[in-house]
Amino acid sequence: MAQLTAADGHTFDAYEAGDGDKAIVVVQEIFGVNSHIRSVTDRAAEAGYRAIAPAFFDRVESGVELGYEGDDFGTGIGFAGKLNWDDTMADVAAAIAHVRAQGATSVGITGFCWGGTTTWLTAAKGDVQAAVGYYGGGIHSMIDEKPSVPTMLHFGELDAHIPMDNVNEVIAAHPDVTVHTYNANHGFHCDQRADYDDASAKQAWARTLEFFAQHL
């Protein structure tokens, strides 16, 4: 774990793995930097990247690590609801500054669920070279934000939280954004969730790595 400091002086933890001159910021779901997010970070490192997963919920409570059953969903929604986007973007910027200070010359960002929305906003406002978002539920509400870097999005066609009508509107509004849909539900990439879909997850991850290899 590394400790980062945002521009407003807030200090927070981040899980990091790997090294090299290309980096990927991994943005959590609403469940904190749990074992799934750490495993994604490890997989990015295994693919040759310096990878880092900031603990965004440290602004509310340190050490948040939730699962996917029982009250975890409601608890995660509660934590996410106490954040604001200005603070979140400050924490993203701190993570980017950290990997650049370690030698990264190009940085990408990927995120899941809440992290997918964070990825979308970073593609429009942050200092990254490429962005890949997974099932970001808030992207449609930020449809007027325009990514300034190559951006890829993944959505599940069976996602009860993100109607395909919303996805299609995002596609129509942003023809330069690469969008893939899968015969899967929300959270299909997470092998700890009931809605995990192995084929879709593997295809999406392969596309993600290919996209970063092209643009970082």
N, CA and C of each residue as an Amber inpcrd file, in Angstrom:
protein
   648
   0.8320000  -1.1900000   0.0000000   0.0000000   0.0000000   0.0000000
   0.8750000   1.2520000   0.0000000   0.4970000   2.2090000  -0.8150000
   1.1560000   3.5100000  -0.8350000   0.2280000   4.5230000  -0.1690000
   0.7900000   5.6300000   0.2660000  -0.0350000   6.7130000   0.7810000
   0.1040000   7.9130000  -0.1450000  -1.0370000   8.4270000  -0.5930000
  -1.0720000   9.5380000  -1.5280000  -1.6090000  10.7830000  -0.8300000
  -1.3150000  11.9410000  -1.4070000  -1.8360000  13.1980000  -0.8820000
  -2.4500000  13.9910000  -2.0280000  -3.7190000  14.3270000  -1.8730000
  -4.4240000  15.1100000  -2.8910000  -4.0900000  16.5940000  -2.7400000
  -4.5010000  17.3820000  -3.7150000  -4.1680000  18.8170000  -3.7300000
  -4.7300000  19.5560000  -2.5250000  -5.8350000  19.0450000  -1.9550000
  -6.4290000  19.7160000  -0.7970000  -5.8300000  19.2510000   0.5290000
  -4.7840000  18.4230000   0.4670000  -4.1360000  17.9420000   1.6750000
  -4.6510000  16.6230000   2.2010000  -5.7210000  16.0960000   1.6340000
  -6.2640000  14.8090000   2.0580000  -5.2670000  13.6890000   1.7540000
  -4.9680000  12.8530000   2.7490000  -4.0970000  11.7050000   2.5440000
  -4.9360000  10.4280000   2.5130000  -4.5470000   9.5190000   1.6560000
  -5.3230000   8.2910000   1.4950000  -4.4370000   7.1790000   0.9670000
  -4.9070000   5.9470000   1.1550000  -4.1490000   4.7770000   0.7350000
  -4.4090000   4.4290000  -0.7230000  -3.5060000   3.6460000  -1.2720000
  -3.6890000   3.1080000  -2.6200000  -2.9320000   1.7930000  -2.7080000
  -3.5580000   0.8140000  -3.3060000  -2.9010000  -0.4720000  -3.5500000
  -2.1730000  -0.3800000  -4.8770000  -0.8970000  -0.7770000  -4.9110000
  -0.1560000  -0.6790000  -6.1580000   0.6200000  -1.9580000  -6.4260000
   0.8640000  -2.2010000  -7.7160000   1.5840000  -3.3880000  -8.1450000
   2.2550000  -3.0900000  -9.4810000   3.3630000  -3.7720000  -9.7400000
   4.0270000  -3.6410000 -11.0220000   4.9120000  -2.4180000 -11.1190000
   5.5680000  -2.3010000 -12.2560000   6.4190000  -1.1470000 -12.5180000
   6.4760000  -0.9130000 -14.0200000   7.3260000  -0.0050000 -14.4400000
   7.4230000   0.3020000 -15.8550000   7.0430000   1.7280000 -16.1560000
   7.1280000   2.0840000 -17.4380000   6.8830000   3.4720000 -17.8330000
   5.4750000   3.7070000 -18.3650000   4.6080000   2.7110000 -18.2360000
   3.1940000   2.8650000 -18.5860000   2.3620000   2.4200000 -17.3920000
   1.3630000   3.2070000 -17.0500000   0.6060000   2.9510000 -15.8260000
  -0.8900000   2.9200000 -16.0860000  -1.5990000   2.2120000 -15.2120000
  -3.0640000   2.1640000 -15.2510000  -3.6010000   2.4330000 -13.8420000
  -4.4870000   3.4120000 -13.7430000  -5.2160000   3.6640000 -12.5050000
  -6.4860000   2.8050000 -12.5340000  -6.6930000   2.0070000 -11.5110000
  -7.8570000   1.1180000 -11.4140000  -8.8290000   1.7160000 -10.3960000
 -10.0420000   1.9950000 -10.8430000 -11.0160000   2.6640000  -9.9710000
 -12.0530000   1.6560000  -9.4790000 -12.2140000   1.6170000  -8.1930000
 -13.0850000   0.6790000  -7.4910000 -14.5520000   0.7990000  -7.8650000
 -15.2840000  -0.2500000  -7.5130000 -16.7440000  -0.1960000  -7.4970000
 -17.1550000   0.5270000  -6.2070000 -18.3930000   0.3720000  -5.8070000
 -18.8480000   0.9810000  -4.5580000 -18.4650000   0.1360000  -3.3450000
 -17.6320000  -0.8760000  -3.5640000 -17.2980000  -1.8100000  -2.4930000
 -15.8800000  -1.6170000  -1.9530000 -15.2370000  -0.5220000  -2.3320000
 -13.9090000  -0.2250000  -1.8230000 -12.8190000  -0.9740000  -2.5720000
 -11.6040000  -0.8250000  -2.0820000 -10.4650000  -1.5390000  -2.6770000
 -10.4340000  -2.9260000  -2.0410000 -11.3400000  -3.7650000  -2.5200000
 -11.4930000  -5.1100000  -1.9670000 -10.6250000  -6.1000000  -2.7500000
 -10.7870000  -7.3740000  -2.4710000  -9.9310000  -8.3850000  -3.1070000
 -10.1150000  -8.4240000  -4.6160000 -11.3210000  -8.1300000  -5.0950000
 -11.5340000  -8.1050000  -6.5460000 -10.7490000  -6.9800000  -7.2060000
 -10.8300000  -5.7830000  -6.6470000 -10.1200000  -4.6470000  -7.2310000
  -8.6110000  -4.8620000  -7.1370000  -8.1490000  -5.4380000  -6.0490000
  -6.7200000  -5.7520000  -5.9610000  -6.3170000  -6.7760000  -7.0150000
  -7.1940000  -7.7360000  -7.2900000  -6.8600000  -8.7400000  -8.3010000
  -6.8090000  -8.1270000  -9.6930000  -7.7000000  -7.1830000  -9.9820000
  -7.6480000  -6.4900000 -11.2700000  -6.3450000  -5.6950000 -11.3840000
  -5.9590000  -5.0540000 -10.2890000  -4.7100000  -4.2990000 -10.2670000
  -3.5260000  -5.2250000 -10.5070000  -3.5450000  -6.3890000  -9.8740000
  -2.4880000  -7.3710000 -10.0900000  -2.4460000  -7.8440000 -11.5450000
  -3.6170000  -8.0330000 -12.1360000  -3.6690000  -8.4840000 -13.5270000
  -3.1270000  -7.4190000 -14.4720000  -3.3890000  -6.1660000 -14.1710000
  -2.8160000  -5.0900000 -14.9830000  -1.2980000  -5.0810000 -14.8530000
  -0.8100000  -5.3310000 -13.6350000   0.6380000  -5.3960000 -13.4240000
   1.2420000  -6.5740000 -14.1820000   0.5530000  -7.7100000 -14.1670000
   1.0380000  -8.8830000 -14.8900000   1.0910000  -8.6380000 -16.3880000
   0.2570000  -7.7200000 -16.8690000   0.2550000  -7.3720000 -18.2940000
   1.3530000  -6.3640000 -18.6290000   2.1330000  -5.9570000 -17.6210000
   3.2790000  -5.1040000 -17.8700000   3.1350000  -3.6580000 -17.4460000
   2.0610000  -3.3570000 -16.7220000   1.8090000  -1.9720000 -16.3310000
   2.1340000  -1.7250000 -14.8630000   2.4760000  -0.4840000 -14.5430000
   2.4790000  -0.0200000 -13.1680000   1.0200000   0.2960000 -12.8340000
   0.4330000  -0.4250000 -11.9050000  -1.0030000  -0.3000000 -11.6450000
  -1.2430000   0.1830000 -10.2230000  -2.2730000   0.9970000 -10.0650000
  -2.5780000   1.5630000  -8.7540000  -4.0890000   1.7040000  -8.5820000
  -4.5650000   1.3260000  -7.3980000  -5.9970000   1.4020000  -7.0770000
  -6.1790000   2.2950000  -5.8530000  -6.5490000   3.5530000  -6.0510000
  -6.7260000   4.4740000  -4.9190000  -7.9400000   4.0980000  -4.0640000
  -7.8170000   4.3270000  -2.7730000  -8.9240000   4.0710000  -1.8440000
  -9.7690000   5.3400000  -1.7230000 -10.6760000   5.5270000  -2.6540000
 -11.4830000   6.7520000  -2.6990000 -12.3580000   6.9230000  -1.4630000
 -12.7980000   5.8180000  -0.8760000 -13.6720000   5.9100000   0.2920000
 -12.9360000   6.3670000   1.5440000 -11.5920000   6.4980000   1.4910000
 -10.8630000   7.0120000   2.6460000 -11.3350000   8.4130000   3.0250000
 -11.9560000   9.1110000   2.0940000 -12.5130000  10.4340000   2.4270000
 -13.6930000  10.3160000   3.3920000 -14.2720000   9.1420000   3.4680000
 -15.4050000   8.9120000   4.3720000 -14.9780000   8.0590000   5.5690000
 -14.2770000   6.9710000   5.2570000 -13.8290000   6.0350000   6.2970000
 -12.6710000   5.2250000   5.7320000 -11.6250000   5.0700000   6.4950000
 -10.4620000   4.3560000   5.9940000 -10.6780000   2.8450000   6.0560000
 -10.0130000   2.1580000   5.1380000 -10.0120000   0.6950000   5.1650000
 -11.3040000   0.0350000   4.7340000 -12.1300000   0.7000000   3.9470000
 -13.3980000   0.1100000   3.5130000 -13.1350000  -1.0090000   2.5150000
 -13.6320000  -2.1860000   2.8300000 -13.4720000  -3.3530000   1.9590000
 -14.7180000  -4.2160000   2.1110000 -15.6390000  -4.0920000   1.1550000
 -16.9230000  -4.7800000   1.2290000 -16.9720000  -5.9670000   0.2760000
 -17.9190000  -6.8520000   0.5430000 -18.1820000  -7.9680000  -0.3480000
 -19.3850000  -7.6750000  -1.2270000 -20.0910000  -8.7140000  -1.6390000
 -21.1700000  -8.5510000  -2.6080000 -22.4750000  -9.1910000  -2.1480000
 -22.6390000  -9.3600000  -0.8510000 -23.8420000 -10.0080000  -0.3400000
 -24.4120000  -9.2130000   0.8280000 -25.6330000  -9.5270000   1.1850000
 -26.2590000  -8.9340000   2.3640000 -26.3550000  -7.4240000   2.2850000
 -25.8470000  -6.7590000   3.3020000 -25.9530000  -5.3060000   3.4010000
 -24.8420000  -4.5690000   2.6530000 -23.9570000  -5.3080000   1.9930000
 -22.7970000  -4.6720000   1.3640000 -23.2030000  -3.6290000   0.3290000
 -24.2130000  -3.9310000  -0.4680000 -24.6260000  -3.0020000  -1.5190000
 -25.1100000  -1.6830000  -0.9110000 -26.0020000  -1.7740000   0.0590000
 -26.5200000  -0.5630000   0.6840000 -25.4330000   0.2310000   1.3910000
 -24.5000000  -0.4690000   2.0230000 -23.3900000   0.2050000   2.6940000
 -22.5200000   0.9400000   1.6790000 -22.2320000   0.2740000   0.5520000
 -21.4190000   0.8920000  -0.4860000 -22.0850000   2.1030000  -1.1010000
 -23.3930000   2.0140000  -1.3290000 -24.1390000   3.1620000  -1.8540000
 -24.0370000   4.3390000  -0.8870000 -24.0960000   4.0320000   0.4060000
 -23.9980000   5.0830000   1.4090000 -22.6610000   5.7890000   1.3710000
 -21.5750000   5.0210000   1.2400000 -20.2440000   5.6250000   1.1560000
 -20.1260000   6.4880000  -0.1000000 -20.5480000   5.9400000  -1.2380000
 -20.4290000   6.6700000  -2.4980000 -21.2230000   7.9690000  -2.4550000
 -22.3670000   7.9370000  -1.7830000 -23.2080000   9.1190000  -1.7140000
 -22.6100000  10.2610000  -0.9060000 -21.5900000   9.9600000  -0.1200000
 -20.9430000  10.9940000   0.6870000 -19.7550000  11.6370000  -0.0290000
 -19.4380000  11.1580000  -1.2170000 -18.3490000  11.7290000  -1.9960000
 -18.8800000  12.7970000  -2.9420000 -17.9930000  13.6980000  -3.3770000
 -18.3660000  14.6160000  -4.4530000 -17.3180000  14.4960000  -5.5530000
 -17.6910000  14.9140000  -6.7480000 -16.8290000  14.6650000  -7.9010000
 -15.5570000  15.4890000  -7.8740000 -15.5940000  16.6720000  -7.2850000
 -14.3730000  17.4720000  -7.1980000 -13.3160000  16.7470000  -6.3640000
 -13.7270000  16.1920000  -5.2300000 -12.7860000  15.4520000  -4.3890000
 -12.3000000  14.1920000  -5.1010000 -13.2210000  13.5100000  -5.7740000
 -12.8380000  12.2940000  -6.4830000 -11.8180000  12.5890000  -7.5740000
 -12.0280000  13.6650000  -8.3280000 -11.0740000  14.0260000  -9.3670000
  -9.7260000  14.4320000  -8.7670000  -9.7460000  15.0380000  -7.5810000
  -8.4910000  15.3790000  -6.9020000  -7.7300000  14.1210000  -6.5150000
  -8.4620000  13.0910000  -6.1030000  -7.8080000  11.8360000  -5.7300000
  -7.2750000  11.1000000  -6.9600000  -8.0290000  11.1490000  -8.0590000
  -7.5240000  10.5770000  -9.3190000  -6.2300000  11.2890000  -9.7180000
  -6.2300000  12.6090000  -9.6470000  -5.0520000  13.3880000 -10.0250000
  -3.8470000  13.0210000  -9.1560000  -4.0860000  12.7770000  -7.8720000
  -2.9960000  12.3960000  -6.9780000  -2.4120000  11.0430000  -7.3700000
  -3.2800000  10.1070000  -7.7570000  -2.7970000   8.7950000  -8.1940000
  -1.9810000   8.9130000  -9.4800000  -2.4550000   9.7500000 -10.4020000
  -1.7280000   9.9610000 -11.6520000  -0.3690000  10.5990000 -11.3660000
  -0.3410000  11.5910000 -10.4950000   0.9160000  12.2550000 -10.1420000
   1.8840000  11.2630000  -9.4980000   1.3530000  10.3540000  -8.6840000
   2.1890000   9.3660000  -8.0070000   2.8900000   8.4500000  -9.0090000
   2.1370000   7.9010000  -9.9680000   2.7710000   6.9870000 -10.9300000
   3.6980000   7.7430000 -11.8770000   3.3760000   8.9750000 -12.1850000
   4.2890000   9.7640000 -13.0290000   5.6020000  10.0370000 -12.2810000
   5.5070000  10.2980000 -10.9870000   6.7140000  10.5310000 -10.1960000
   7.5850000   9.2820000 -10.1290000   6.9650000   8.1210000 -10.3070000
   7.7030000   6.8640000 -10.2970000   8.2300000   6.4860000 -11.6860000
   7.9940000   7.3310000 -12.6720000   8.5600000   7.0870000 -13.9890000
   7.5830000   6.7940000 -15.1010000   6.2870000   6.7930000 -14.7910000
   5.3010000   6.5320000 -15.8530000   5.2120000   7.7280000 -16.7930000
   5.3910000   7.4820000 -18.0730000   5.2980000   8.5500000 -19.0690000
   3.9310000   8.6010000 -19.7360000   3.1600000   7.5290000 -19.6220000
   1.7860000   7.5200000 -20.1200000   0.9120000   6.7810000 -19.1170000
  -0.3230000   7.2650000 -18.9580000  -1.2200000   6.7380000 -17.9240000
  -2.6010000   6.5070000 -18.5130000  -3.1510000   5.3410000 -18.2290000
  -4.5340000   5.0450000 -18.5770000  -5.3520000   4.8780000 -17.3080000
  -6.6510000   4.8420000 -17.4670000  -7.5340000   4.6360000 -16.3190000
  -8.6360000   3.6720000 -16.7120000  -8.9750000   2.7710000 -15.7890000
 -10.1040000   1.8820000 -15.9860000 -10.8610000   1.7740000 -14.6730000
 -12.1680000   1.5760000 -14.7590000 -12.9560000   1.5020000 -13.5390000
 -14.2630000   0.7710000 -13.7690000 -14.8700000   0.3590000 -12.6700000
 -16.0240000  -0.5220000 -12.6950000 -17.1750000   0.0610000 -11.8880000
 -18.3730000   0.0760000 -12.4870000 -19.5690000   0.5640000 -11.7910000
 -19.3630000   2.0500000 -11.4510000 -19.3220000   2.4160000 -10.1800000
 -19.0110000   3.8030000  -9.8090000 -17.6850000   4.2200000 -10.4260000
 -16.7660000   3.2930000 -10.4670000 -15.4780000   3.5640000 -11.0830000
 -15.5590000   3.7560000 -12.5820000 -16.5530000   3.1540000 -13.2200000
 -16.7510000   3.3860000 -14.6490000 -17.1660000   4.8130000 -14.9220000
 -18.0120000   5.3540000 -14.0540000 -18.4050000   6.7570000 -14.1800000
 -17.2160000   7.6730000 -13.8960000 -16.4330000   7.3350000 -12.8830000
 -15.2270000   8.1010000 -12.5790000 -14.2700000   8.1030000 -13.7640000
 -14.1600000   6.9670000 -14.4160000 -13.3040000   6.8470000 -15.6030000
 -13.7870000   7.7660000 -16.7100000 -15.0870000   7.8180000 -16.9170000
 -15.6700000   8.6810000 -17.9500000 -15.3530000  10.1520000 -17.6730000
 -15.5120000  10.5680000 -16.4410000 -15.2430000  11.9580000 -16.0890000
 -13.7460000  12.2710000 -16.2350000 -12.9090000  11.3180000 -15.8730000
 -11.4670000  11.5100000 -16.0290000 -11.0800000  11.6130000 -17.4960000
 -11.7390000  10.8500000 -18.3500000 -11.4560000  10.9240000 -19.7940000
 -11.7310000  12.3220000 -20.3310000 -12.6730000  13.0090000 -19.7110000
 -13.0270000  14.3620000 -20.1460000 -12.1780000  15.4360000 -19.4720000
 -11.7850000  15.1970000 -18.2190000 -11.1690000  16.2680000 -17.4370000
  -9.7710000  15.9490000 -16.9100000  -9.3520000  14.7040000 -16.9640000
  -8.1120000  14.3120000 -16.3080000  -6.9170000  14.2430000 -17.2340000
  -5.7560000  14.0630000 -16.6200000  -4.4880000  14.0090000 -17.3390000
  -4.1050000  12.5570000 -17.6160000  -4.8600000  11.9110000 -18.4950000
  -4.5700000  10.5420000 -18.9010000  -4.4900000  10.4700000 -20.4200000
  -3.9800000   9.3350000 -20.9070000  -3.8380000   9.1480000 -22.3470000
  -4.9010000   8.2140000 -22.9400000  -5.5890000   7.4630000 -22.0910000
  -6.6390000   6.5570000 -22.5620000  -7.5030000   6.1500000 -21.3780000
  -8.7540000   5.7570000 -21.6650000  -9.7000000   5.4070000 -20.6020000
 -10.5900000   4.2600000 -21.0410000 -10.8450000   3.3290000 -20.1120000
 -11.7490000   2.2030000 -20.3770000 -12.6760000   2.0510000 -19.1830000
 -13.9760000   2.2780000 -19.3970000 -14.9500000   2.1920000 -18.3220000
 -15.8620000   0.9870000 -18.4650000 -16.1350000   0.3400000 -17.3470000
 -17.0440000  -0.8050000 -17.3110000 -18.3320000  -0.4020000 -16.6060000
 -19.4450000  -0.6050000 -17.2690000 -20.8100000  -0.4090000 -16.7450000
 -20.9250000   0.7340000 -15.7450000 -20.5490000   1.9230000 -16.2190000
 -20.6760000   3.1100000 -15.3900000 -22.1060000   3.6360000 -15.3760000
 -22.7640000   3.5010000 -14.2580000 -24.1720000   3.8590000 -14.1850000
 -24.4470000   5.3480000 -14.3030000 -23.4410000   6.1810000 -14.0050000
 -23.6500000   7.6210000 -14.0750000 -23.2290000   8.2580000 -15.3810000
 -22.7390000   7.4570000 -16.3190000 -22.2540000   8.0250000 -17.5800000
 -23.3720000   8.7380000 -18.3350000 -24.5520000   8.1400000 -18.3560000
 -25.6540000   8.7470000 -19.0950000 -26.0080000  10.1220000 -18.5320000
 -25.9130000  10.2820000 -17.2230000 -26.2270000  11.5790000 -16.6160000
 -25.1300000  12.6010000 -16.8920000 -23.9790000  12.1270000 -17.3770000
 -22.8600000  13.0070000 -17.7510000 -22.6250000  12.9450000 -19.2600000
 -23.6760000  12.7380000 -20.0060000 -23.5520000  12.5170000 -21.4390000
 -22.9660000  13.7280000 -22.1600000 -23.0840000  14.9060000 -21.5570000
 -22.5460000  16.1140000 -22.1900000 -21.0390000  16.2670000 -21.9900000
 -20.4610000  15.4690000 -21.0880000 -19.0060000  15.4750000 -20.9440000
 -18.3940000  14.8200000 -22.1810000 -17.3440000  15.4170000 -22.7150000
 -16.7400000  14.8970000 -23.9430000 -15.3330000  14.3970000 -23.6590000
 -15.0860000  13.1090000 -23.8080000 -13.7370000  12.5960000 -23.6070000
 -12.7360000  13.2830000 -24.5350000 -11.5840000  13.6100000 -23.9730000
 -10.5310000  14.2540000 -24.7610000  -9.4280000  13.2800000 -25.1340000
  -9.5770000  12.0160000 -24.7340000  -8.6030000  10.9700000 -25.0370000
  -9.3500000   9.7510000 -25.5690000  -8.6580000   8.8060000 -26.2290000
  -9.3290000   7.5860000 -26.6790000 -10.0290000   6.8890000 -25.5120000
 -11.3000000   6.5540000 -25.7250000 -12.1220000   6.0070000 -24.6450000
 -12.9050000   4.8030000 -25.1320000 -12.9500000   3.7720000 -24.3100000
 -13.7240000   2.5530000 -24.5760000 -14.6610000   2.3050000 -23.3990000
 -15.8810000   1.8710000 -23.7000000 -16.8620000   1.5490000 -22.6660000
 -17.3920000   0.1380000 -22.8580000 -17.6310000  -0.5560000 -21.7420000
 -18.2330000  -1.8910000 -21.7530000 -19.5490000  -1.8490000 -20.9720000
 -20.6040000  -2.4220000 -21.5510000 -21.9080000  -2.4850000 -20.8880000
 -22.5100000  -3.8810000 -21.0510000 -23.3300000  -4.2670000 -20.0780000
 -24.0900000  -5.5040000 -20.1700000 -25.4830000  -5.2390000 -20.7190000
 -25.8750000  -6.0080000 -21.7060000 -27.1890000  -5.8100000 -22.3290000
 -28.3340000  -6.1940000 -21.3910000 -28.0470000  -6.9870000 -20.3700000
 -29.0700000  -7.4230000 -19.4160000 -29.0120000  -6.6350000 -18.1180000
 -28.2310000  -5.5650000 -18.1010000 -28.0110000  -4.7620000 -16.9020000
 -29.3040000  -4.0790000 -16.4570000 -29.7920000  -4.4610000 -15.2810000
 -31.0320000  -3.8730000 -14.7690000 -30.8260000  -2.4500000 -14.2780000
 -29.5720000  -2.0430000 -14.0570000 -29.2770000  -0.7140000 -13.5440000
 -29.0170000   0.3050000 -14.6620000 -28.6370000  -0.1750000 -15.8410000
 -28.3040000   0.7200000 -16.9480000 -29.1020000   0.2830000 -18.1810000
 -30.2310000   0.9200000 -18.4490000 -31.0610000   0.5280000 -19.6020000
 -30.2830000   0.6750000 -20.9130000 -30.5350000  -0.2260000 -21.8430000
 -29.8660000  -0.1460000 -23.1430000 -30.2420000   1.1270000 -23.8900000
 -31.4100000   1.6880000 -23.5980000 -31.7650000   2.9790000 -24.2010000
 -30.7400000   4.0460000 -23.8100000 -30.2980000   4.0120000 -22.5570000
 -29.2800000   4.9620000 -22.1070000 -27.9500000   4.7220000 -22.8100000
 -27.5910000   3.4520000 -22.9320000 -26.3480000   3.1060000 -23.6170000
 -26.3880000   3.5950000 -25.0600000 -27.5100000   3.3730000 -25.7230000
 -27.6330000   3.7800000 -27.1240000 -27.5700000   5.2990000 -27.2770000
 -28.0740000   6.0070000 -26.2980000 -27.9860000   7.4730000 -26.3510000
 -26.5330000   7.9350000 -26.1840000 -25.7860000   7.2570000 -25.3330000
 -24.3650000   7.5760000 -25.1830000 -23.6310000   7.2970000 -26.4900000
 -23.9470000   6.1710000 -27.1140000 -23.3190000   5.8250000 -28.3950000
 -23.6110000   6.8830000 -29.4490000 -24.8690000   7.3160000 -29.5180000
 -25.2570000   8.3110000 -30.5190000 -24.5970000   9.6610000 -30.2650000
 -24.4300000  10.0050000 -28.9810000 -23.8590000  11.3060000 -28.6440000
 -22.3460000  11.3410000 -28.7910000 -21.7200000  10.1600000 -28.7500000
 -20.2570000  10.0980000 -28.7770000 -19.7830000   9.0430000 -29.7730000
 -19.9160000   9.3130000 -31.0710000 -19.5390000   8.3230000 -32.0810000
 -18.0530000   7.9810000 -32.0680000 -17.2250000   8.8220000 -31.4810000
 -15.7890000   8.5420000 -31.4260000 -15.4110000   7.5980000 -30.2850000
 -16.3470000   7.3390000 -29.3790000 -16.0870000   6.4340000 -28.2590000
 -16.3880000   5.0040000 -28.6920000 -15.4700000   4.0980000 -28.3960000
 -15.6730000   2.6810000 -28.7080000 -16.5380000   2.0520000 -27.6220000
 -17.6820000   1.5030000 -28.0030000 -18.5980000   0.9040000 -27.0250000
 -18.8520000  -0.5580000 -27.3900000 -18.6660000  -1.4320000 -26.4060000
 -18.9640000  -2.8520000 -26.5700000 -20.0680000  -3.2430000 -25.6050000
 -21.0130000  -4.0530000 -26.0790000 -22.0580000  -4.5800000 -25.2010000
 -21.9730000  -6.1040000 -25.2000000 -22.4560000  -6.6780000 -24.1110000
 -22.3240000  -8.1120000 -23.8910000 -23.6500000  -8.6900000 -23.4030000
 -23.8730000  -9.9410000 -23.6990000 -25.0750000 -10.6260000 -23.2280000
 -24.8670000 -11.0050000 -21.7630000 -24.8680000  -9.9650000 -20.9110000
 -24.5120000 -10.1550000 -19.5090000 -25.1580000  -9.0690000 -18.6690000
 -25.0890000  -9.2560000 -17.3680000 -25.7210000  -8.3360000 -16.4230000
 -24.6840000  -7.3690000 -15.8540000 -25.1410000  -6.5010000 -14.9850000
 -24.2540000  -5.5540000 -14.3100000 -23.2140000  -6.3220000 -13.5000000
 -21.9890000  -5.8450000 -13.4960000 -20.9430000  -6.4910000 -12.7180000
 -20.4090000  -7.7620000 -13.3360000 -20.6070000  -7.9450000 -14.6330000
 -20.2430000  -9.2110000 -15.2790000 -18.7430000  -9.5080000 -15.2360000
 -17.9280000  -8.4890000 -15.0010000 -16.4770000  -8.7010000 -15.0000000
 -15.9610000  -9.2280000 -13.6680000 -16.7430000  -9.1220000 -12.6200000
 -16.2890000  -9.4830000 -11.2780000 -16.5900000 -10.9440000 -10.9650000
 -15.5400000 -11.7420000 -10.7940000 -15.7330000 -13.1770000 -10.5700000
 -16.1850000 -13.5100000  -9.1500000 -16.4500000 -12.4890000  -8.3400000
 -16.9880000 -12.7050000  -7.0020000 -18.4850000 -12.3970000  -6.9320000
 -19.0440000 -11.9730000  -8.0480000 -20.4580000 -11.6020000  -8.0640000
 -21.2790000 -12.6920000  -8.7370000 -22.5410000 -12.7640000  -8.3330000
 -23.4330000 -13.7720000  -8.9150000 -23.6260000 -13.5490000 -10.4050000
 -23.4970000 -12.3120000 -10.8520000 -23.7120000 -11.9860000 -12.2600000
 -22.4380000 -12.0980000 -13.1090000 -21.3870000 -12.6620000 -12.5390000
 -20.1590000 -12.8480000 -13.3110000 -20.4320000 -13.6840000 -14.5520000
 -19.9050000 -13.2250000 -15.6780000 -20.0410000 -13.9660000 -16.9330000
 -18.6360000 -14.1700000 -17.4950000 -18.1670000 -15.3920000 -17.4490000
 -16.7760000 -15.6920000 -17.7770000 -16.4060000 -15.2740000 -19.2010000
 -17.2240000 -15.6440000 -20.1620000 -16.8910000 -15.3360000 -21.5580000
 -16.8590000 -13.8340000 -21.8000000 -17.8470000 -13.1210000 -21.2720000
 -17.9020000 -11.6700000 -21.4530000 -16.7390000 -10.9940000 -20.7440000
 -16.4290000 -11.4570000 -19.5370000 -15.3400000 -10.8620000 -18.7660000
 -14.0110000 -11.0220000 -19.4910000 -13.7560000 -12.2100000 -20.0030000
 -12.4840000 -12.4550000 -20.7010000 -12.3940000 -11.6330000 -21.9810000
 -13.4950000 -11.5470000 -22.7050000 -13.4830000 -10.7650000 -23.9440000
 -13.2710000  -9.2820000 -23.6490000 -13.9670000  -8.7740000 -22.6330000
 -13.8360000  -7.3550000 -22.2850000 -12.4160000  -7.0380000 -21.8290000
 -11.8260000  -7.9100000 -21.0170000 -10.4770000  -7.6580000 -20.5230000
  -9.4580000  -7.6990000 -21.6690000  -9.6280000  -8.6500000 -22.5830000
  -8.7330000  -8.7180000 -23.7400000  -8.8300000  -7.4440000 -24.5710000
 -10.0480000  -6.9640000 -24.7610000 -10.2430000  -5.7130000 -25.5040000
  -9.6240000  -4.5340000 -24.7560000  -9.7470000  -4.5490000 -23.4260000
  -9.1750000  -3.4760000 -22.6150000  -7.6600000  -3.4250000 -22.7690000
  -7.0100000  -4.5700000 -22.6420000  -5.5540000  -4.6070000 -22.7570000
  -5.0960000  -4.2340000 -24.1650000  -5.8290000  -4.6650000 -25.1620000
  -5.4870000  -4.3060000 -26.5380000  -5.6160000  -2.7960000 -26.7470000
  -6.6470000  -2.2020000 -26.1510000  -6.8770000  -0.7620000 -26.2820000
  -5.7490000   0.0210000 -25.6150000  -5.3710000  -0.4090000 -24.4170000
  -4.2790000   0.2830000 -23.7240000  -2.9520000   0.0930000 -24.4770000
  -2.7400000  -1.1040000 -25.0040000  -1.5050000  -1.3380000 -25.7610000
  -1.4180000  -0.4150000 -26.9630000  -2.5490000  -0.0940000 -27.5330000
  -2.5950000   0.7730000 -28.7060000  -2.3790000   2.2330000 -28.3550000
  -2.9060000   2.6560000 -27.1980000  -2.9800000   4.1030000 -26.9130000
  -2.0420000   4.5820000 -25.8060000  -1.4110000   3.6910000 -25.0850000
  -0.4770000   4.1300000 -24.0350000   0.9550000   3.9980000 -24.5280000
